[in-house]
């Protein structure tokens, strides 16, 4: 086997396989390719290390015959302190290990805190472990950090080595200096086959010690004994993993408490029922409930139905319902299982809970419905489903016809009274911070003072509890954003210059009124410009972000609005005035003319049939210098725009 390749693979002629981690890529001493060979490999010490690493029996025997010491330590990167016994054990070269041990080396020598049995476990080499055991090595020896070879084999994902070590009597329940068992290390490493094996092995070990025993450690569940503590940990883990086999075996011991609580991070206070429900293990939940546990016990303020909803497990919810659990029970913060299923994005659980009669209109202690939680989390499928299930809001003697839309904190409905269509805007004040609540209430006060043919008419409103109700004029034509979208989908045509200019002067007239009252709109965009029936006229609406100013001295600095329509001074946190609204209007005109959203920051040019005068008007509104932008009053007296629009009513 001394004629190996130049690059070592860790599977030389003495290797037993074992499925362990691969060895470092080491240059073989017999390599004839000078370009790949390090000059230091001429030295016997280095040749010895490479022979041990590669399983090169011929080279090892030759070097031993020269009288070389087998106790020398490697200085190669990653192998510092390792002796030939460690290297051969790590590489899985059982025949080399035998030869090395025949020369009376220290079989318990330590390198990097580990003995030969530990290095064999890291590599997962069962044949090497067998040789080491036959030669008297201590399989249960501890590393410098308190690990056994079983810990290492589990941590490195070596199932065959794990099984063999357990068969030799190593304790699966033993913990290292950090408090971890081999099974816990396997779970952390994602080695599920090892985790399942060790869980079963540990339970069997406990059963062998306890079943039929008169030892009080096994028969007295009230005493603070190790088996009882171990089985408590095991039952929590079995519940987490849905391991019915292990749970059944644990129940046989008679020392299992199914009301035990977890102390693991993130699971503090959870009982086996909660863990199984959260994990979606319906059969495990059924088995635990058959033992007569408290089915309404709470952990972290939640019952089993709540944990099942968090996980989105419909089968578990069905089992809990069959056993009498209250699906509509509230958490400590006033949430139902439906709130949790919606908040965690579990559509099937949401649908099932609604089918079982859980109220979609119920609000938690913060004032949110399940639909609102889903909407804020951008779970659109859940939002759409729950919106259709929610009851239409009732206000005074109006008839609510349908839901129209919603914003961050408001819902909008179409209502009617005496056959007259109107709009009801409902803002949940309970969801708003103090400053935002003031903004919402300010909208109501502003609307009461504003009367203009191009501003959506306020028809009434009030605050009731945590809700602000505003009744507004209904604009049957929808908004400009919808109209633009329809044109884009149809591939055009673009809006005529005459129509755009007419709309622009109408909005400028509305802005002029606002600005003379010291009011800034601050969120002017196509979504907030509404059309009357037949698109005959436009009206400015949605004053949720409007702000009253007191002249230039107290020019606001607050950054609000929609980014695509936000002026440079607003975006940069600089003082701004009514010219910021004019920038936003310029963006709207550009979008109407080009059917493209937003502002082209490098240059402004409206192509097509639009005139030079129209281009100049749009360019002036999109000047980065607010002092160079026209005011709303300036637009109204612009002779070119007035001529294009024609007579105004």
C-alpha positions as CSV (number, residue, x, y, z in Angstrom):
1,X,0.0,0.0,0.0
2,X,3.0,2.3,-0.2
3,X,2.3,3.2,-3.7
4,X,-0.6,5.5,-3.0
5,X,-1.4,8.6,-4.9
6,X,0.2,12.0,-4.2
7,X,-2.9,13.4,-2.5
8,X,-4.1,11.5,0.5
9,X,-7.8,10.9,0.8
10,X,-8.0,9.5,4.3
11,X,-8.9,6.0,3.1
12,X,-5.6,4.2,2.8
13,X,-5.2,0.4,2.7
14,X,-5.6,0.1,6.5
15,X,-8.9,2.1,6.6
16,X,-12.1,0.5,7.8
17,X,-14.3,3.2,6.2
18,X,-16.7,4.1,9.0
19,X,-18.3,7.1,7.3
20,X,-16.3,9.6,9.4
21,X,-15.1,13.1,8.4
22,X,-12.5,13.2,5.6
23,X,-8.9,13.6,6.4
24,X,-6.8,16.6,5.5
25,X,-5.3,16.6,2.0
26,X,-1.7,15.5,2.7
27,X,1.1,14.9,0.1
28,X,2.2,11.3,0.1
29,X,5.9,10.5,0.8
30,X,6.2,8.3,-2.3
31,X,4.9,11.0,-4.6
32,X,7.2,11.4,-7.7
33,X,5.7,14.7,-8.9
34,X,8.3,17.2,-7.7
35,X,5.9,20.1,-8.4
36,X,3.5,18.7,-5.7
37,X,6.1,17.7,-3.2
38,X,7.2,19.7,-0.2
39,X,11.0,19.4,0.5
40,X,10.3,18.8,4.2
41,X,8.8,15.4,3.3
42,X,12.3,14.1,2.9
43,X,12.7,14.1,6.7
44,X,11.9,10.9,8.4
45,X,9.6,12.6,11.0
46,X,7.4,14.0,8.3
47,X,7.4,10.7,6.4
48,X,6.3,9.0,9.6
49,X,3.4,11.4,10.1
50,X,2.3,11.0,6.5
51,X,2.5,7.2,6.6
52,X,0.3,7.3,9.7
53,X,-2.2,9.6,8.1
54,X,-2.3,7.7,4.9
55,X,-2.3,4.2,6.3
56,X,1.0,3.5,4.5
57,X,2.1,0.1,6.1
58,X,5.2,-0.3,4.0
59,X,6.6,3.1,4.8
60,X,5.7,2.8,8.5
61,X,7.5,-0.6,8.8
62,X,10.5,0.8,7.0
63,X,10.8,3.8,9.3
64,X,10.2,1.6,12.4
65,X,13.1,-0.6,11.3
66,X,15.3,2.5,11.3
67,X,14.6,3.0,15.0
68,X,12.5,6.1,14.7
69,X,10.5,7.1,17.7
70,X,6.7,6.5,17.4
71,X,6.1,9.1,20.2
72,X,7.0,12.2,18.1
73,X,4.3,14.8,17.6
74,X,3.1,16.4,14.4
75,X,3.6,20.1,13.8
76,X,1.4,20.3,10.7
77,X,-1.5,22.7,10.6
78,X,-4.6,21.2,12.2
79,X,-2.6,18.3,13.6
80,X,-0.4,20.0,16.2
81,X,0.5,17.6,19.0
82,X,-1.0,14.5,17.4
83,X,1.2,11.4,17.5
84,X,1.2,8.6,15.0
85,X,-1.3,6.6,17.1
86,X,-3.7,9.6,17.0
87,X,-3.3,10.1,13.3
88,X,-3.8,6.5,12.4
89,X,-6.8,6.3,14.7
90,X,-8.3,9.4,13.2
91,X,-7.7,8.1,9.7
92,X,-9.3,4.8,10.4
93,X,-6.2,2.6,9.7
94,X,-6.7,-0.3,12.0
95,X,-3.7,-2.4,10.9
96,X,-1.4,0.6,11.5
97,X,-2.9,1.1,14.9
98,X,-2.0,-2.5,15.8
99,X,1.6,-2.2,14.6
100,X,2.0,1.1,16.6
101,X,0.6,-0.4,19.7
102,X,2.8,-3.5,19.3
103,X,5.8,-1.1,19.9
104,X,4.6,-0.2,23.4
105,X,3.6,3.4,22.7
106,X,1.6,5.3,25.3
107,X,-1.9,4.3,24.3
108,X,-3.5,6.9,26.6
109,X,-1.4,9.8,25.3
110,X,-3.4,13.1,24.9
111,X,-3.2,15.4,21.9
112,X,-5.4,18.5,21.7
113,X,-7.2,17.2,24.8
114,X,-8.1,13.9,23.1
115,X,-6.8,10.3,23.3
116,X,-6.7,7.7,20.5
117,X,-10.2,6.5,21.3
118,X,-11.5,10.0,20.9
119,X,-9.8,10.5,17.5
120,X,-11.2,7.2,16.3
121,X,-14.7,8.3,17.4
122,X,-14.3,11.6,15.6
123,X,-13.5,9.7,12.4
124,X,-16.2,7.1,13.1
125,X,-13.9,4.1,12.8
126,X,-15.4,1.1,14.6
127,X,-12.5,-1.3,13.6
128,X,-10.0,1.0,15.2
129,X,-12.1,1.4,18.3
130,X,-12.3,-2.4,18.5
131,X,-8.5,-2.7,18.3
132,X,-8.0,0.0,20.9
133,X,-10.5,-1.7,23.3
134,X,-8.6,-5.1,22.8
135,X,-5.4,-3.4,23.7
136,X,-6.8,-2.0,26.9
137,X,-7.7,1.6,26.0
138,X,-10.4,3.2,28.1
139,X,-13.4,3.7,25.9
140,X,-15.1,5.9,28.6
141,X,-12.1,8.2,29.1
142,X,-12.9,11.9,29.0
143,X,-11.5,14.6,26.8
144,X,-10.2,17.8,28.3
145,X,-13.7,19.3,27.9
146,X,-15.4,16.4,29.6
147,X,-16.6,14.6,26.5
148,X,-16.7,10.8,26.0
149,X,-16.0,9.1,22.7
150,X,-19.7,8.7,22.4
151,X,-20.2,12.5,22.6
152,X,-17.7,12.9,19.8
153,X,-19.1,10.2,17.6
154,X,-22.6,11.7,17.9
155,X,-21.4,15.2,17.4
156,X,-19.5,14.2,14.2
157,X,-22.5,12.2,12.8
158,X,-21.0,8.7,13.0
159,X,-23.9,6.4,13.6
160,X,-22.0,3.1,13.4
161,X,-19.5,4.3,16.0
162,X,-22.3,5.6,18.2
163,X,-24.1,2.2,18.2
164,X,-20.9,0.3,18.9
165,X,-20.0,2.5,21.8
166,X,-23.4,2.2,23.4
167,X,-23.2,-1.6,23.0
168,X,-19.9,-1.4,24.9
169,X,-21.7,0.2,27.8
170,X,-21.1,3.9,27.3
171,X,-24.0,5.9,28.9
172,X,-26.2,7.8,26.5
173,X,-27.4,10.0,29.4
174,X,-24.0,11.2,30.4
175,X,-23.4,15.0,30.0
176,X,-20.2,16.8,29.0
177,X,-18.8,19.8,30.9
178,X,-21.3,22.0,29.0
179,X,-24.2,19.9,30.1
180,X,-24.9,18.2,26.8
181,X,-25.7,14.6,26.2
182,X,-24.6,12.8,23.1
183,X,-28.2,12.9,21.8
184,X,-28.4,16.7,22.3
185,X,-25.2,17.1,20.3
186,X,-26.6,14.9,17.5
187,X,-29.8,17.0,17.5
188,X,-27.8,20.3,17.3
189,X,-25.8,18.8,14.4
190,X,-28.9,17.7,12.5
191,X,-28.0,14.0,12.9
192,X,-31.6,12.8,13.3
193,X,-30.8,9.1,12.9
194,X,-28.3,9.3,15.8
195,X,-30.7,11.3,17.9
196,X,-33.5,8.8,17.5
197,X,-31.2,5.9,18.2
198,X,-29.8,7.5,21.4
199,X,-33.2,8.4,22.7
200,X,-34.3,4.8,22.4
201,X,-31.0,3.5,23.8
202,X,-31.3,5.8,26.9
203,X,-34.8,4.7,27.6
204,X,-33.9,1.1,27.3
205,X,-31.0,1.6,29.7
206,X,-33.3,3.1,32.3
207,X,-35.8,0.3,31.9
208,X,-33.1,-2.3,32.3
209,X,-32.1,-0.7,35.6
210,X,-35.6,0.0,36.9
211,X,-38.1,-2.5,35.7
212,X,-38.6,-5.1,38.4
213,X,-36.1,-3.4,40.6
214,X,-36.6,-2.8,44.3
215,X,-34.2,0.1,44.2
216,X,-35.9,3.1,45.7
217,X,-34.2,5.3,43.0
218,X,-36.5,3.6,40.5
219,X,-39.7,3.0,42.5
220,X,-40.0,6.3,44.4
221,X,-41.1,9.1,42.1
222,X,-41.1,11.5,45.0
223,X,-37.4,11.1,45.7
224,X,-34.9,13.4,43.9
225,X,-33.1,10.7,42.1
226,X,-31.2,10.6,38.8
227,X,-33.5,8.2,36.9
228,X,-36.5,10.4,37.6
229,X,-34.7,13.5,36.4
230,X,-33.5,11.7,33.3
231,X,-36.9,10.4,32.4
232,X,-38.4,13.9,32.9
233,X,-35.9,15.1,30.3
234,X,-36.6,12.2,28.0
235,X,-40.4,12.6,28.1
236,X,-40.0,16.3,27.1
237,X,-37.8,15.4,24.3
238,X,-40.1,12.5,23.2
239,X,-43.0,15.0,23.1
240,X,-41.0,17.5,21.1
241,X,-39.9,14.9,18.6
242,X,-43.2,13.0,18.5
243,X,-41.4,9.8,19.5
244,X,-44.3,7.5,20.6
245,X,-42.0,4.5,21.0
246,X,-39.8,6.3,23.6
247,X,-42.8,7.7,25.4
248,X,-44.4,4.3,25.7
249,X,-41.2,2.8,27.0
250,X,-40.9,5.7,29.5
251,X,-44.4,5.2,30.8
252,X,-43.5,1.6,31.7
253,X,-40.9,2.8,34.2
254,X,-43.7,4.3,36.3
255,X,-41.6,7.4,37.2
256,X,-42.8,9.6,34.3
257,X,-44.6,12.9,35.2
258,X,-46.5,14.1,32.1
259,X,-47.0,17.5,33.9
260,X,-43.3,18.2,34.0
261,X,-42.3,21.5,32.6
262,X,-39.4,22.3,30.3
263,X,-36.5,24.6,31.2
264,X,-35.0,24.6,27.8
265,X,-34.4,28.0,26.1
266,X,-37.5,29.2,24.3
267,X,-39.6,26.4,25.9
268,X,-39.7,27.6,29.5
269,X,-42.8,26.4,31.3
270,X,-44.1,24.2,28.4
271,X,-45.4,20.7,29.3
272,X,-45.3,17.6,27.1
273,X,-48.8,18.4,25.9
274,X,-47.8,21.9,24.8
275,X,-44.6,20.6,23.1
276,X,-46.4,17.9,21.2
277,X,-49.2,20.3,20.1
278,X,-46.7,22.9,19.0
279,X,-44.7,20.2,17.1
280,X,-47.8,18.9,15.3
281,X,-47.6,15.4,16.7
282,X,-51.3,14.4,16.8
283,X,-50.8,10.8,17.9
284,X,-48.5,12.0,20.7
285,X,-51.1,14.5,21.8
286,X,-53.7,11.8,21.9
287,X,-51.5,9.5,23.9
288,X,-50.7,12.2,26.5
289,X,-54.3,13.2,26.9
290,X,-55.2,9.5,27.5
291,X,-53.0,9.8,30.7
292,X,-55.4,12.3,32.2
293,X,-53.3,15.4,32.1
294,X,-54.7,18.9,32.5
295,X,-55.8,19.7,28.9
296,X,-56.3,23.4,29.7
297,X,-52.9,24.0,31.4
298,X,-51.2,27.2,30.3
299,X,-47.6,27.9,29.5
300,X,-46.3,31.3,28.6
301,X,-49.9,32.4,28.7
302,X,-51.0,29.9,26.1
303,X,-53.0,26.6,26.2
304,X,-52.4,23.6,24.0
305,X,-54.9,24.9,21.4
306,X,-52.9,28.1,21.1
307,X,-49.6,26.2,20.6
308,X,-51.2,24.0,17.9
309,X,-52.4,27.2,16.2
310,X,-48.9,28.7,16.3
311,X,-47.6,25.6,14.6
312,X,-50.6,25.6,12.2
313,X,-51.4,21.9,13.0
314,X,-55.0,21.1,12.0
315,X,-54.9,17.5,13.0
316,X,-53.7,18.4,16.5
317,X,-56.5,21.0,16.8
318,X,-59.0,18.3,15.8
319,X,-57.7,16.0,18.5
320,X,-57.8,18.7,21.1
321,X,-61.4,19.6,20.1
322,X,-62.5,15.9,20.3
323,X,-61.0,15.8,23.8
324,X,-63.0,18.8,24.9
325,X,-60.4,21.6,24.7
326,X,-61.9,25.1,24.3
327,X,-61.0,26.4,20.8
328,X,-62.2,29.9,21.6
329,X,-60.1,30.2,24.8
330,X,-58.0,33.3,25.2
331,X,-54.3,33.7,25.8
332,X,-53.0,35.9,28.5
333,X,-52.9,38.8,26.1
334,X,-56.5,38.2,24.9
335,X,-55.7,36.4,21.6
336,X,-57.7,33.5,20.3
337,X,-56.2,30.5,18.5
338,X,-57.4,32.3,15.3
339,X,-55.3,35.3,16.1
340,X,-52.2,33.2,16.5
341,X,-52.8,31.1,13.4
342,X,-53.3,34.3,11.4
343,X,-50.3,36.0,12.9
344,X,-48.0,33.0,12.2
345,X,-49.3,32.7,8.6
346,X,-51.1,29.3,9.0
347,X,-53.9,29.5,6.4
348,X,-55.2,25.9,6.8
349,X,-55.5,26.4,10.6
350,X,-57.2,29.7,10.0
351,X,-59.8,28.2,7.7
352,X,-60.4,25.2,10.1
353,X,-60.8,27.5,13.1
354,X,-63.3,29.7,11.3
355,X,-65.2,26.6,10.2
356,X,-65.4,25.5,13.9
357,X,-67.0,28.8,14.8
358,X,-64.1,30.9,16.2
359,X,-65.2,34.5,15.7
360,X,-63.1,36.3,13.0
361,X,-64.4,39.7,14.3
362,X,-62.9,39.2,17.8
363,X,-60.2,41.7,18.8
364,X,-57.2,41.0,21.0
365,X,-56.2,43.3,23.9
366,X,-54.5,45.6,21.4
367,X,-57.6,46.0,19.3
368,X,-56.5,43.8,16.4
369,X,-58.7,41.3,14.6
370,X,-57.0,38.2,13.1
371,X,-57.4,39.7,9.6
372,X,-55.5,42.8,10.7
373,X,-52.7,40.8,12.1
374,X,-52.4,38.8,8.9
375,X,-52.5,42.0,6.8
376,X,-49.7,43.7,8.8
377,X,-47.6,40.5,8.3
378,X,-48.4,40.5,4.6
379,X,-50.1,37.1,4.6
380,X,-52.3,38.0,1.7
381,X,-54.1,34.7,1.4
382,X,-55.2,34.8,5.0
383,X,-56.1,38.4,4.8
384,X,-58.4,37.8,1.8
385,X,-60.0,34.8,3.4
386,X,-60.7,36.5,6.7
387,X,-61.9,39.7,5.1
388,X,-64.6,37.7,3.4
389,X,-65.6,36.2,6.7
390,X,-65.6,39.3,8.8
391,X,-69.0,41.0,9.4
392,X,-69.6,44.3,7.6
393,X,-69.4,47.1,10.1
394,X,-72.6,48.9,11.1
395,X,-72.8,52.6,11.7
396,X,-75.9,54.5,12.8
397,X,-78.8,53.9,10.4
398,X,-76.6,53.5,7.4
399,X,-76.7,50.3,5.3
400,X,-73.2,48.9,4.7
401,X,-73.0,47.6,1.2
402,X,-69.4,46.3,0.8
403,X,-65.8,46.7,1.8
404,X,-63.9,49.0,-0.5
405,X,-60.3,48.8,0.8
406,X,-58.0,49.5,3.7
407,X,-54.8,51.3,4.6
408,X,-52.3,50.8,7.4
409,X,-54.8,51.6,10.1
410,X,-58.1,52.3,8.4
411,X,-60.9,50.4,6.6
412,X,-63.1,51.9,4.0
413,X,-66.7,50.8,3.3
414,X,-69.4,51.8,0.8
415,X,-72.6,52.7,2.7
416,X,-75.9,54.1,1.8
417,X,-78.7,56.2,3.4
418,X,-81.9,57.2,1.7
419,X,-80.6,55.6,-1.5
420,X,-77.6,57.9,-1.4
421,X,-74.1,56.3,-1.6
422,X,-71.5,57.5,0.8
423,X,-68.1,56.3,2.1
424,X,-67.4,55.3,5.7
425,X,-63.8,55.4,6.8
426,X,-63.1,53.6,10.1
427,X,-59.8,54.2,11.8
428,X,-58.9,52.0,14.8
429,X,-57.3,54.4,17.2
430,X,-56.4,51.6,19.6
431,X,-53.7,50.5,17.1
432,X,-52.1,53.9,16.9
433,X,-49.3,55.4,18.9
434,X,-50.1,58.7,20.6
435,X,-48.7,60.8,17.7
436,X,-50.5,58.8,15.0
437,X,-53.7,58.9,17.0
438,X,-53.5,62.7,17.0
439,X,-52.9,62.6,13.2
440,X,-56.1,60.6,12.7
441,X,-58.2,62.8,14.9
442,X,-56.7,65.9,13.1
443,X,-58.0,64.6,9.8
444,X,-61.5,64.8,11.3
445,X,-61.1,68.3,12.5
446,X,-59.5,69.4,9.2
447,X,-62.3,68.0,7.1
448,X,-64.9,69.9,9.1
449,X,-63.3,73.2,8.1
450,X,-62.7,72.6,4.4
451,X,-65.3,73.2,1.7
452,X,-64.2,73.1,-2.0
453,X,-65.6,71.6,-5.2
454,X,-62.3,69.7,-5.8
455,X,-62.0,68.3,-2.3
456,X,-63.9,65.2,-1.1
457,X,-66.8,66.5,1.0
458,X,-66.9,65.7,4.7
459,X,-70.5,64.6,5.7
460,X,-70.0,63.7,9.4
461,X,-67.9,61.8,11.9
462,X,-67.2,61.1,15.5
463,X,-65.0,59.1,17.8
464,X,-66.6,56.0,19.4
465,X,-64.4,54.1,21.9
466,X,-61.3,53.2,20.0
467,X,-62.7,53.8,16.6
468,X,-62.8,57.1,14.6
469,X,-65.7,57.1,12.1
470,X,-65.6,59.5,9.1
471,X,-68.5,59.8,6.6
472,X,-67.4,61.2,3.2
473,X,-68.7,61.9,-0.3
474,X,-68.6,58.9,-2.6
475,X,-66.6,59.4,-5.8
476,X,-68.0,56.7,-8.2
477,X,-65.1,57.0,-10.6
478,X,-62.5,55.5,-8.2
479,X,-59.1,57.0,-8.0
480,X,-56.5,58.1,-10.5
481,X,-54.2,55.2,-9.6
482,X,-56.8,52.7,-10.7
483,X,-57.4,54.6,-13.9
484,X,-53.7,54.7,-14.7
485,X,-53.3,51.0,-14.0
486,X,-56.2,50.2,-16.4
487,X,-54.5,52.3,-19.1
488,X,-51.2,50.5,-18.5
489,X,-52.9,47.0,-18.7
490,X,-54.6,48.0,-21.9
491,X,-51.4,49.3,-23.4
492,X,-52.6,52.9,-23.7
493,X,-53.5,55.3,-25.0
494,X,-52.0,58.0,-22.8
495,X,-54.2,60.7,-21.3
496,X,-54.6,63.8,-23.5
497,X,-52.9,67.0,-22.6
498,X,-56.2,68.8,-22.2
499,X,-57.5,66.3,-19.7
500,X,-54.3,66.2,-17.7
501,X,-54.1,70.0,-17.5
502,X,-57.8,70.2,-16.5
503,X,-57.2,67.8,-13.7
504,X,-54.0,69.6,-12.7
505,X,-55.7,73.0,-12.4
506,X,-58.5,71.4,-10.3
507,X,-56.1,69.9,-7.9
508,X,-54.1,73.1,-7.8
509,X,-57.3,74.9,-6.9
510,X,-57.8,72.5,-4.0
511,X,-54.2,72.9,-2.9
512,X,-54.4,76.7,-3.1
513,X,-57.2,76.6,-0.6
514,X,-55.3,74.3,1.7
515,X,-52.1,76.3,1.5
516,X,-53.8,79.6,2.2
517,X,-55.2,78.0,5.4
518,X,-51.7,76.9,6.3
519,X,-52.4,73.2,5.6
520,X,-50.1,70.9,3.7
521,X,-51.5,67.7,2.2
522,X,-48.1,65.8,2.5
523,X,-49.3,62.6,0.7
524,X,-50.4,63.8,-2.7
525,X,-50.4,60.9,-5.2
526,X,-52.8,59.3,-7.7
527,X,-54.3,57.1,-5.0
528,X,-55.6,60.2,-3.2
529,X,-57.1,61.9,-6.2
530,X,-60.7,60.7,-6.7
531,X,-62.9,60.8,-9.8
532,X,-66.6,61.6,-9.9
533,X,-69.1,59.6,-12.0
534,X,-68.0,59.6,-15.6
535,X,-64.6,61.1,-14.7
536,X,-66.1,64.5,-15.1
537,X,-64.0,66.1,-12.3
538,X,-61.4,65.2,-9.7
539,X,-61.4,65.6,-6.0
540,X,-58.5,65.6,-3.5
541,X,-58.9,63.3,-0.5
542,X,-57.3,61.4,2.3
543,X,-55.9,64.0,4.7
544,X,-54.4,61.5,7.1
545,X,-51.0,63.0,6.8
546,X,-52.0,66.7,6.4
547,X,-50.4,69.2,8.7
548,X,-51.2,72.7,9.7
549,X,-48.2,75.1,9.5
550,X,-47.7,78.5,11.0
551,X,-45.7,80.1,8.3
552,X,-42.1,79.7,7.3
553,X,-40.8,80.0,10.9
554,X,-42.2,76.6,11.9
555,X,-41.7,74.8,8.6
556,X,-42.1,71.1,9.3
557,X,-39.3,68.6,9.1
558,X,-41.2,65.4,9.6
559,X,-40.5,62.8,6.9
560,X,-43.9,61.5,5.7
561,X,-45.6,60.6,2.5
562,X,-45.0,58.0,-0.3
563,X,-41.4,57.8,-1.5
564,X,-42.2,57.8,-5.3
565,X,-43.9,61.2,-4.9
566,X,-41.8,62.7,-2.1
567,X,-39.9,65.9,-2.7
568,X,-36.1,66.1,-2.2
569,X,-36.4,68.4,0.8
570,X,-38.9,66.0,2.5
571,X,-36.7,63.0,1.7
572,X,-33.6,64.7,3.1
573,X,-35.3,65.8,6.3
574,X,-35.1,69.5,5.4
575,X,-37.7,72.2,6.2
576,X,-40.5,72.3,3.6
577,X,-43.7,74.1,2.8
578,X,-46.4,74.0,0.2
579,X,-43.9,73.6,-2.6
580,X,-43.4,70.0,-1.4
581,X,-47.1,69.3,-2.5
582,X,-46.3,70.9,-5.8
583,X,-43.4,68.5,-6.4
584,X,-45.9,65.6,-5.7
585,X,-48.4,67.1,-8.1
586,X,-45.6,67.3,-10.8
587,X,-45.0,63.6,-10.2
588,X,-48.7,62.8,-10.7
589,X,-48.7,64.8,-14.0
590,X,-45.6,63.0,-15.2
591,X,-47.2,59.7,-14.5
592,X,-50.4,60.6,-16.2
593,X,-48.5,61.7,-19.3
594,X,-46.0,58.7,-19.5
595,X,-47.9,56.0,-17.6
596,X,-44.7,55.5,-15.7
597,X,-44.6,55.8,-11.9
598,X,-42.2,58.0,-10.1
599,X,-39.8,60.7,-11.2
600,X,-36.8,60.2,-13.6
601,X,-34.2,61.9,-11.5
602,X,-31.6,62.5,-14.3
603,X,-33.9,64.5,-16.6
604,X,-37.6,65.3,-17.1
605,X,-39.1,65.0,-20.6
606,X,-42.6,64.1,-21.6
607,X,-42.5,62.5,-25.1
608,X,-45.3,62.2,-27.6
609,X,-48.0,64.6,-28.4
610,X,-47.4,66.9,-25.4
611,X,-46.5,70.5,-26.1
612,X,-43.4,72.5,-25.1
613,X,-45.5,74.5,-22.7
614,X,-46.8,71.4,-20.9
615,X,-43.2,70.0,-20.6
616,X,-42.1,73.3,-19.1
617,X,-44.9,73.3,-16.6
618,X,-44.0,69.7,-15.5
619,X,-40.3,70.5,-15.4
620,X,-40.9,73.6,-13.2
621,X,-42.9,71.6,-10.7
622,X,-40.0,69.0,-10.6
623,X,-37.3,71.5,-9.9
624,X,-35.0,70.3,-7.1
625,X,-34.9,73.8,-5.8
626,X,-38.3,74.4,-4.2
627,X,-38.0,78.2,-4.7
628,X,-38.0,77.6,-8.4
629,X,-41.2,75.6,-8.3
630,X,-44.5,77.3,-9.0
631,X,-47.0,77.6,-6.2
632,X,-50.6,76.3,-6.6
633,X,-51.7,80.0,-7.1
634,X,-49.0,80.3,-9.8
635,X,-50.4,77.4,-11.7
636,X,-53.9,78.8,-11.6
637,X,-52.9,81.9,-13.4
638,X,-50.5,80.2,-15.9
639,X,-51.9,81.5,-19.2
640,X,-50.7,78.5,-21.2
641,X,-52.4,76.0,-18.8
642,X,-55.6,78.0,-18.7
643,X,-55.7,78.2,-22.5
644,X,-55.2,74.4,-22.8
645,X,-57.8,73.6,-20.2
646,X,-60.4,76.0,-21.6
647,X,-63.2,77.5,-19.7
648,X,-63.6,76.2,-16.1
649,X,-66.9,75.9,-14.4
